[in-house]
Amino acid sequence: MTAGTSAYICRWMSPLGNITIASDGTSVTGLWFDGQKHYGTTLAPEPVLCDLPVFRETIAWLERYFSGNVPAVTPPLRLTGTPFQMEVWKLLRGIPCGETVTYGELAQAMDPPTSPRAVGNAVGRNPISILIPCHRVMGSDGSLTGYAGGTDRKKALLQLEQAE
């Protein structure tokens, strides 16, 4: 399957609003809050609403997460993006629960180091919210900037994780 052809979706009502989860049949390929910026970027034109084991696994993960217990094992993920985006998203997955980093810190962690703005653009295009924790990235002054799902949700996710 190529980018833009995630053929299956399910919907789940989270404490922060309705979430759509996308899959290629075996892995999560997208997870967005309704109305989120870049919503559905990995979806086929007419995805099928259905029940798959990967959706049940993802919903179980989300239920544990929203109850304050971050599961150790993430459901299978399949990302599609540029090499630069893939590197940024890999760095995002390495940010521990309850911790935050700045766009500048992520930019310096890149090989080679790059601009915070370029990193911010890749973070904003993360197609799998929450599971790939883009909400843990802050502005250089600690401000809640740039979350595609909205800063109110970003704040709520960080509070849930008891991040400072």
N, C-alpha and C positions, 0 to 999 in steps of 0.2 A: 504494500500500500504506500502511496506517495503522499506528500504534504497536501492537506486539504481534503483528504478522503477518509476521515474518521467516520465510519458508517453507522456507528451506534451511539445512542445517548441514553442517559437516565436523568431524572430530576430528583433532587433531595432538598427538603426544607431544613436549612440550618438555623441556628439561633440568630444568625445575622442576615438571613434572607435566602431566597431560593438559589440553589446551585445546580448547574448543569455539568454533568460529567460525560466526557466523550471517550470512546474506545475504538480500537481497530479489531476488537473481538477478544484480545488477550491482555492488552496493556492499556493503561490510562494514557490518553493522548491530549486531553484537555480537561480543565476544571475551572469554571468561571461562575461568579455571582451574576445573576440576571442584571443586565444594564451595564456591566463592567466594560471598560474601554478594551478594545481588541477582542470582544466576545466572539467566540466561535471561529477563531482563525484557523483551526485545524479541521473544521467540519466539512463533510461532503454537502452538496447542495440540498439533499433531502435525507438526513440521517434518520435511522429507524429507532424509535423509542422502544426499548426492550430491557429484559432482565438478563444479566450475564454474571458469571462468578466474579469477574473483576469488579463489577459495580457493587456487588454485595460486600466484597473485601474492602473496597474504598469507602463505602458508607459505614462499615464497622470501624474503620480507621478514623473517619471523621467523627463518629459518635464518641469514641474514646477521647479524641483530641478535644472536642468541645466540652467534655466532662472534666477536663483538666489533666488527663493522662495521655501524654504523647506516646503513641506506640513506637516500639523500637524498629519494627519492620514496616517499610513503606510498600504499598501495592506496586506491582510492576508498572514502570513508566516507559513510554517511548516518545522521545522528543525529536522534533524536526526543526532545524534552524540552521543559521549560518555557523561556520566554525567559531566565530567570535561569540555569538549568542550561546552556543553550546558550552564554551568555556566559562562564560559568566554564570549560566544556570548551574554548572557543576560547582562553582564557588558558592552559590546560594545554598545548595544542598549541604554544604559543610558548615553553615552557621548554626551553632547549637541552639536548641530551644531555650528561650529565656535570655538570649543575648542579641545584641544588635551590632551592626557595623555601618559605616558611612559609605556613600558612593565613592568617595576618595580612597578609603581603605581598600575597597574592592578593586578600584582602578590600579592601585599600587600592587595588588596581589596578582594582577594579570601578567602574562609572560609574552611579550614585554609589557611593562606598565603602560597604561593608556590614560585617556581623559575620563574624569568622572561623568561627563555628559554622555560619552559613548556608552559607558557602563549603564548609566541611567536609562538610556534608550533600550538596551538589551533587557534590563530588569523589567521595564514596563511592558515588554512583549512576552514575558514568561507566560506560556500557555497553560500551566498547571499550578494555579494559585493554591496556597496553603501547603500542599504536599512539597512544592518547591517554594521555600519560604521567602518570597520577595518582600513580604511585609516586615522583615527584620532589617531592612536597609533604610537608613535615616539620612537626612541632610547633614552637611558638615557641622551645623550648629545644633544638631540633635532634634531638628524639627521633623514632623511627620509629613514628608513631602512625597509626591509621586507614586501613590498606590492606585493602580488601575481600578480596584474595587471601591475606592473612596477612602478618604482619611479617617472617617468615623469607624469603618470596618478595620482599618489598619490599627487604630488605637485600641479597639476592642480585642483584636487578636493578640496584640502585645500585652494588654492587661491580663488576658487569659493565661498567657505564658509567664506572667509576672516579670516581664522584661523591664529593665530600668531605662 
